Amino acid sequence: MKNIFVGNLSFGVTEDTIRALFEAHGSVSRVNIVTDRDTGQPRGFGFVEMPNDGEGEKAIAALNGTDVDGRTLNVNEARPKAERS
């Protein structure tokens, strides 16, 4: 399972748009665009889960630096979530 961080998203991009971008490189199990908990507005980044590590690596290499809705995507492997105290 490859968890991929997708940053610098335009605020108008949808989960379907992101899914379509990544599905060109392999199967996608989940897409999550992070939203502000108070306003519900997108925060400009999200995560994509791809079950096949090889396809995930291929998608990262192909999509990092790609222009979507006038914004250059920052795509890389997501770091593990930090523990909160």
C-alpha positions in Angstrom: 0.0 0.0 0.0 1.5 3.3 -1.1 0.2 6.5 0.7 0.9 9.5 -1.5 0.8 13.2 -0.5 -0.5 15.6 -3.1 0.2 19.3 -2.3 -0.5 22.7 -3.9 -4.0 21.7 -5.1 -6.2 24.4 -6.3 -9.2 25.0 -4.1 -11.6 24.0 -6.9 -10.1 20.6 -7.6 -12.3 17.5 -6.8 -11.6 14.0 -5.6 -12.7 12.7 -9.0 -10.2 14.9 -10.7 -7.3 13.6 -8.5 -8.6 10.0 -8.9 -8.6 10.3 -12.7 -5.0 11.7 -12.7 -3.7 8.8 -10.6 -5.8 6.0 -12.2 -3.9 6.7 -15.4 -0.9 5.1 -13.6 -2.6 2.2 -11.7 -5.5 1.3 -9.3 -6.5 3.8 -6.6 -8.1 2.6 -3.4 -8.8 6.0 -1.8 -8.6 9.7 -2.4 -8.9 12.3 0.4 -8.8 16.0 0.0 -8.2 17.6 3.4 -10.6 20.3 4.5 -10.6 22.8 7.3 -12.7 21.4 10.2 -14.3 24.8 11.0 -15.1 26.1 7.5 -15.2 22.9 5.5 -13.0 24.7 2.8 -10.3 22.7 1.1 -6.8 23.2 2.6 -4.9 22.7 -0.7 -3.6 19.2 -0.1 -4.7 15.7 0.0 -3.7 12.0 0.0 -4.1 9.2 -2.5 -3.8 5.5 -1.5 -2.6 3.1 -4.2 -2.5 -0.7 -3.3 0.4 -1.5 -5.6 3.7 0.1 -4.5 5.2 0.0 -8.0 2.2 1.8 -9.5 2.5 4.3 -6.7 6.1 5.0 -7.4 5.3 5.4 -11.1 2.5 7.8 -10.4 4.7 9.9 -8.0 7.4 10.2 -10.7 5.0 11.0 -13.5 2.8 13.5 -11.6 5.2 15.5 -9.4 5.5 19.0 -11.0 2.4 18.5 -13.2 0.2 21.5 -13.8 -3.5 21.1 -12.7 -5.8 24.1 -12.7 -2.9 26.5 -12.9 -1.1 25.0 -9.9 2.1 22.9 -10.0 1.5 19.7 -8.0 3.9 18.6 -5.3 3.6 14.8 -5.2 5.6 12.5 -3.0 5.3 9.6 -0.6 3.4 10.6 2.6 5.3 10.6 5.8 3.8 8.7 8.7 1.4 10.7 10.9 3.2 12.2 13.9 1.9 11.3 17.4 0.1 14.2 19.2 0.6 14.7 22.9 
